Amino acid sequence: MWRVDFNEADLAPDVLAPEPGANKYQGEKSGNPWVNPKDIGVPRKYAVHVIHRTWRMKGSDDPSPRCSALQGEIGKNARCKIYPLRPGPCHELEVASDACNRARRRHGLTTIG
């Protein structure tokens, strides 16, 4: 099973709050074009608390894992709805990486590279 666990620091803040000393706002609904996605974090609606400061992407721990941020049909038009905000563990799923090819094999797809 492939669980996507990440640290609480990767979560988006609960409320929109100005960043000290800057004219930009953080938060999923800010709509501010000057917000760096890495400053926002994973929207909480896609995460579930595991223990202490550890969170997990919803759906990645199910018997047939499917991350709640994955949109579309695997093998045809699948994409991550929060790609620029995804947590660290998702970065290992770059195209043609070992993790990517393991996931492709699990879904009966040919490997890349």
C-alpha positions as CSV (number, residue, x, y, z in Angstrom):
1,M,0.0,0.0,0.0
2,W,1.3,3.5,-0.8
3,R,0.4,6.0,1.9
4,V,1.2,9.6,1.4
5,D,2.2,10.8,4.9
6,F,3.6,14.3,5.5
7,N,4.4,16.7,8.2
8,E,2.0,19.2,9.6
9,A,4.2,22.0,8.4
10,D,3.1,21.1,4.8
11,L,-0.6,21.9,5.6
12,A,-2.3,25.1,4.5
13,P,-3.2,27.5,7.3
14,D,-6.7,27.2,8.8
15,V,-7.4,30.9,8.1
16,L,-6.2,33.5,5.7
17,A,-3.5,35.5,7.4
18,P,-1.1,38.1,6.1
19,E,2.5,37.0,6.0
20,P,4.5,39.2,8.4
21,G,6.4,42.0,6.6
22,A,5.0,41.2,3.2
23,N,2.0,42.2,1.0
24,K,0.9,38.7,0.3
25,Y,-1.7,36.4,1.8
26,Q,-1.6,32.7,2.3
27,G,-4.5,30.3,2.0
28,E,-6.3,28.2,-0.6
29,K,-9.0,30.8,-1.2
30,S,-6.8,33.9,-1.2
31,G,-6.9,34.4,-5.0
32,N,-3.8,36.5,-4.7
33,P,-1.6,35.9,-7.8
34,W,1.5,36.8,-5.8
35,V,1.2,33.8,-3.5
36,N,3.9,31.2,-3.9
37,P,2.2,27.8,-3.8
38,K,5.0,26.5,-1.6
39,D,3.9,29.1,1.0
40,I,0.4,27.7,1.1
41,G,0.6,24.0,1.6
42,V,-1.8,21.1,1.2
43,P,-5.4,22.2,1.5
44,R,-6.8,20.5,4.6
45,K,-9.8,19.1,2.7
46,Y,-7.4,16.6,1.1
47,A,-5.6,15.6,4.3
48,V,-6.5,13.5,7.4
49,H,-4.7,13.7,10.7
50,V,-2.8,10.5,11.6
51,I,-0.9,11.1,14.8
52,H,1.0,14.0,16.4
53,R,2.3,16.2,13.6
54,T,1.8,13.6,10.9
55,W,-0.9,13.9,8.2
56,R,-1.9,11.7,5.3
57,M,-3.5,12.5,1.9
58,K,-7.1,11.3,2.1
59,G,-7.7,8.1,0.2
60,S,-4.0,7.0,0.0
61,D,-4.6,4.5,2.9
62,D,-7.7,2.9,1.4
63,P,-7.6,-0.8,0.5
64,S,-7.6,0.4,-3.2
65,P,-5.6,3.6,-2.7
66,R,-6.6,6.6,-4.6
67,C,-5.6,10.0,-3.4
68,S,-8.5,12.4,-3.0
69,A,-6.5,15.0,-5.0
70,L,-6.2,12.7,-8.0
71,Q,-8.7,13.7,-10.8
72,G,-9.6,11.8,-13.9
73,E,-9.0,8.2,-15.0
74,I,-5.7,6.5,-14.3
75,G,-3.9,5.7,-17.6
76,K,-6.0,8.2,-19.6
77,N,-6.3,11.7,-18.1
78,A,-5.3,11.5,-14.5
79,R,-3.8,14.6,-12.8
80,C,-3.3,16.0,-9.4
81,K,-5.7,18.8,-8.6
82,I,-3.2,20.3,-6.1
83,Y,0.1,19.6,-8.0
84,P,1.9,22.8,-7.0
85,L,0.8,22.3,-3.4
86,R,1.5,18.6,-3.1
87,P,3.4,17.3,-0.1
88,G,7.0,16.1,-0.2
89,P,6.3,12.4,-0.7
90,C,4.5,13.1,-3.9
91,H,7.6,14.7,-5.4
92,E,9.1,11.2,-5.8
93,L,6.4,10.4,-8.3
94,E,8.0,12.4,-11.1
95,V,7.5,11.0,-14.6
96,A,9.6,7.9,-15.3
97,S,10.9,7.7,-11.7
98,D,11.1,4.3,-9.9
99,A,8.1,5.3,-7.8
100,C,6.1,6.3,-10.9
101,N,6.9,3.1,-12.7
102,R,5.9,1.0,-9.6
103,A,2.6,2.8,-9.5
104,R,2.1,2.3,-13.3
105,R,2.8,-1.5,-12.9
106,R,0.2,-1.7,-10.1
107,H,-2.4,-0.3,-12.5
108,G,-1.4,-2.5,-15.4
109,L,0.3,0.2,-17.4
110,T,3.7,0.0,-19.1
111,T,6.7,1.6,-17.5
112,I,8.3,4.8,-18.8
113,G,11.9,5.3,-19.6
